[in-house]
Amino acid sequence: MNGLVLARLADVPPPGRGALRCRAGTVEIGLFRVGDEVVAWRDLCPHEAAPVCRGTISGTRLVSAVGDYRYGRAGEILRCPWHGWEFDLATGQHLAGGSGARLRAHPIEVRGGLIFDAAGLAQDRELIIAERVDAAAGVIVLDLRPADDAPLAAWAPGAHVELELPSGRRRHYSLCGDPADRACYRIAVLREETGRGGSAELHEAARCGERLLLRRIRNRFPLTPGRHLFLAGGIGITGVLAMARSEARRTGHSRLVQIGRSRSTTAFLDETAELPGAELIMTERDGRPDLTALVAGTEPGTVIYCCGPERMITEVKAAGERHGRRVIIESFVPQPAPAGAGDHRPFQLELARSGRVIDVGADESILEALHRSGVDHAASSCRQGWCGSCETRVLAGVPEHRDTVLAEEERADADRMMICVGRATGERMTLDL
């Protein structure tokens, strides 16, 4: 398989017939049908010693907490061949009473008869800047084409690329072009004078013919089936534009609300105008929109996608909680510390693979403490908690999450964290490093 496409949906066996085993980068996974859904589990037992995706088993030795399976026990249970542990294929949960062991999921997205790897794959491909357009005040749009003749990796709406700039800086940009175009990736870059230098460098160095290195493609913002409201503020339009286009092609209508200060500072106005059902709000002309009313006016079950300034995201999330709507955000800034966070409190960090113990200071991140101590093998990129590059398994202790990557249920599991921003809630934590 090439790029982000893992498999064809038609190749996944029927329920109860086992897995389609495939590879996502260096990770072996199994794709299973459970009823009308497809689930993906990493092909490792929780102790990470034995594969589990070779097939399903008939019956179970354990008392199931979920009772009779809708599609039959033989089709929905996996067993570790080493321990005999048995797992619910639909949820990955261990069926033994009181056990917290579970299979590790792998994020996927099913679209257009294909199954995409939503976690992202390393690419390390050279891209050439084929076109540069000044799309709005302080915003450039770049069309990036492969330096070789091979097609680019397939992607799904919500994906972003990690690019290495000439200086060696790595930065992340939402893909806002056409997923069907395998010859070009399109990104838009807002120049941020108070940023960390990446946007300013790209604005100055991005000339046609210049080369950038594509490091990785990820999708932590995948489009789910159902009804949607897309809310985009400023450069946040890049995160939802491909989604809105996909929705319009599929249903003939797309509820997109694009918010900008003025026409001169807002990118992609022509593209937005072509979408049936899209609405444009210019705050200098129309005033600030009532985001709470927009959320409240949606039908029950509507999923709201929001990408934009932090003030906007905070308001939309609060409105979603108040009116019972699911809100999915993409934010490229670190999150504030949660209430009762362990700021100004040092803790000890144990590295399980070496047994080394490192003191993490009250005002530094885990990643900073690792680098200070000479540990440089921990992966990282954004260092702000939104790209997912530094995701690390937690073996002991409870993490304090400050990222925008993990969903609430993943945070509750407390078995992984983003070490570039996260800390420990207690005095000691053990990581799989």
Secondary structure, DSSP 8 states (H G I E B T S, - for coil): --TTEEEEGGGS--TTS--EEEEETTEEEEEEEETTEEEEEESS-TTSSS--TT---SS-SS--TT-S-TT-GGGSEEE-TTT--EEETTT-BB-STT---B--B--EEEETTEEEETT-EEEEEEEEEEEEEEEETTEEEEEEEESSSS------TT-EEEEE-TTS-EEEEE--S-TT-TT-EEEEEE--TTS-SHHHHHHHH--TT-EEEEEEEE-SS---SS-EEEEEEGGGHHHHHHHHHHHHHHHS---EEEEES-GGG-S-HHHHHTSTT-EEEEHHHH----HHHHHHTS-TT-EEEEES-HHHHHHHHHHHHHHT-EEEEE--S-----TT--TT--EEEEETTTTEEEEE-TTS-HHHHHHHTT---S--SSSSSSS-TTEEEEEES-EE---SSS-HHHHHHTSEEETTT-EESSSEEEE--
